[in-house]
Amino acid sequence: MIVDQHVESELHQLLIEDARIAEQGIRVVRTEEGVSLVGEVESTERRDLICQVIAEAFPELPVRCNIGLTRVHEPHDVEEL
């Protein structure tokens, strides 16, 4: 499948409008093979769901899932006001 502006636009629209993911922080980057999804999410489950939704919608498109995990931890110091 050739990735042109139309396909790229459909991918962006799916990421934003699909109620299961509604993700605005993921970028679609064209590659020689297909596309790469780039960004960060809060869990492996969310990352896997995003990649699954894209694969289901575009089964013939090679998709590399380069979505990282946001590192979230409790603050070490207490903020005093």
C-alpha positions as YAML, in Angstrom:
chain: A
units: angstrom
residues:
- id: 1
  name: MET
  ca: [0.00, 0.00, 0.00]
- id: 2
  name: ILE
  ca: [1.35, 3.40, -0.96]
- id: 3
  name: VAL
  ca: [1.16, 5.92, 1.86]
- id: 4
  name: ASP
  ca: [0.17, 9.30, 0.48]
- id: 5
  name: GLN
  ca: [-1.33, 12.38, 2.12]
- id: 6
  name: HIS
  ca: [-4.81, 10.87, 1.90]
- id: 7
  name: VAL
  ca: [-3.84, 7.71, 3.81]
- id: 8
  name: GLU
  ca: [-1.84, 9.74, 6.32]
- id: 9
  name: SER
  ca: [-4.86, 11.99, 6.88]
- id: 10
  name: GLU
  ca: [-7.13, 8.97, 7.40]
- id: 11
  name: LEU
  ca: [-4.71, 7.60, 9.99]
- id: 12
  name: HIS
  ca: [-4.64, 10.91, 11.89]
- id: 13
  name: GLN
  ca: [-8.42, 11.09, 11.77]
- id: 14
  name: LEU
  ca: [-8.76, 7.53, 13.08]
- id: 15
  name: LEU
  ca: [-6.35, 8.23, 15.95]
- id: 16
  name: ILE
  ca: [-8.33, 11.29, 17.00]
- id: 17
  name: GLU
  ca: [-11.92, 10.23, 16.33]
- id: 18
  name: ASP
  ca: [-12.04, 6.54, 17.26]
- id: 19
  name: ALA
  ca: [-13.77, 6.43, 20.64]
- id: 20
  name: ARG
  ca: [-11.58, 3.53, 21.82]
- id: 21
  name: ILE
  ca: [-8.39, 5.56, 21.56]
- id: 22
  name: ALA
  ca: [-9.13, 9.29, 20.96]
- id: 23
  name: GLU
  ca: [-5.40, 10.01, 20.84]
- id: 24
  name: GLN
  ca: [-3.97, 13.35, 19.73]
- id: 25
  name: GLY
  ca: [-0.41, 12.81, 20.92]
- id: 26
  name: ILE
  ca: [0.61, 10.16, 18.38]
- id: 27
  name: ARG
  ca: [2.34, 11.18, 15.16]
- id: 28
  name: VAL
  ca: [2.20, 9.23, 11.91]
- id: 29
  name: VAL
  ca: [5.55, 9.17, 10.12]
- id: 30
  name: ARG
  ca: [5.88, 7.79, 6.60]
- id: 31
  name: THR
  ca: [8.62, 5.21, 6.11]
- id: 32
  name: GLU
  ca: [9.88, 3.25, 3.11]
- id: 33
  name: GLU
  ca: [7.83, 0.24, 4.21]
- id: 34
  name: GLY
  ca: [4.65, 1.99, 5.41]
- id: 35
  name: VAL
  ca: [4.19, 4.14, 8.50]
- id: 36
  name: SER
  ca: [5.58, 4.45, 11.99]
- id: 37
  name: LEU
  ca: [3.47, 5.53, 14.96]
- id: 38
  name: VAL
  ca: [5.51, 7.77, 17.24]
- id: 39
  name: GLY
  ca: [4.68, 9.28, 20.62]
- id: 40
  name: GLU
  ca: [4.10, 8.31, 24.24]
- id: 41
  name: VAL
  ca: [1.18, 6.84, 26.15]
- id: 42
  name: GLU
  ca: [0.65, 5.92, 29.78]
- id: 43
  name: SER
  ca: [0.47, 2.11, 29.51]
- id: 44
  name: THR
  ca: [1.38, -0.89, 27.39]
- id: 45
  name: GLU
  ca: [-2.33, -1.74, 27.14]
- id: 46
  name: ARG
  ca: [-3.06, 1.65, 25.58]
- id: 47
  name: ARG
  ca: [-0.12, 1.33, 23.18]
- id: 48
  name: ASP
  ca: [-1.27, -2.14, 22.12]
- id: 49
  name: LEU
  ca: [-4.86, -0.95, 21.63]
- id: 50
  name: ILE
  ca: [-3.74, 1.93, 19.40]
- id: 51
  name: CYS
  ca: [-1.64, -0.40, 17.25]
- id: 52
  name: GLN
  ca: [-4.48, -2.93, 17.08]
- id: 53
  name: VAL
  ca: [-7.05, -0.32, 15.98]
- id: 54
  name: ILE
  ca: [-4.72, 0.93, 13.22]
- id: 55
  name: ALA
  ca: [-3.94, -2.63, 12.06]
- id: 56
  name: GLU
  ca: [-7.65, -3.50, 11.90]
- id: 57
  name: ALA
  ca: [-8.51, -0.38, 9.92]
- id: 58
  name: PHE
  ca: [-5.55, -0.70, 7.53]
- id: 59
  name: PRO
  ca: [-4.74, -4.44, 7.32]
- id: 60
  name: GLU
  ca: [-2.57, -4.11, 4.20]
- id: 61
  name: LEU
  ca: [-0.47, -1.26, 5.60]
- id: 62
  name: PRO
  ca: [2.84, -2.13, 7.28]
- id: 63
  name: VAL
  ca: [2.77, -0.30, 10.63]
- id: 64
  name: ARG
  ca: [5.70, -0.02, 13.01]
- id: 65
  name: CYS
  ca: [4.53, 0.79, 16.52]
- id: 66
  name: ASN
  ca: [7.24, 3.05, 18.01]
- id: 67
  name: ILE
  ca: [5.05, 4.33, 20.83]
- id: 68
  name: GLY
  ca: [6.90, 4.71, 24.10]
- id: 69
  name: LEU
  ca: [5.63, 4.76, 27.65]
- id: 70
  name: THR
  ca: [5.40, 7.93, 29.69]
- id: 71
  name: ARG
  ca: [7.35, 7.58, 32.90]
- id: 72
  name: VAL
  ca: [5.15, 8.71, 35.71]
- id: 73
  name: HIS
  ca: [6.13, 8.53, 39.36]
- id: 74
  name: GLU
  ca: [5.14, 10.14, 42.60]
- id: 75
  name: PRO
  ca: [7.02, 13.30, 43.55]
- id: 76
  name: HIS
  ca: [9.86, 12.83, 46.00]
- id: 77
  name: ASP
  ca: [9.30, 16.14, 47.78]
- id: 78
  name: VAL
  ca: [6.11, 17.58, 49.19]
- id: 79
  name: GLU
  ca: [5.26, 21.00, 47.85]
- id: 80
  name: GLU
  ca: [4.45, 23.41, 50.64]
- id: 81
  name: LEU
  ca: [2.21, 26.37, 49.98]
...
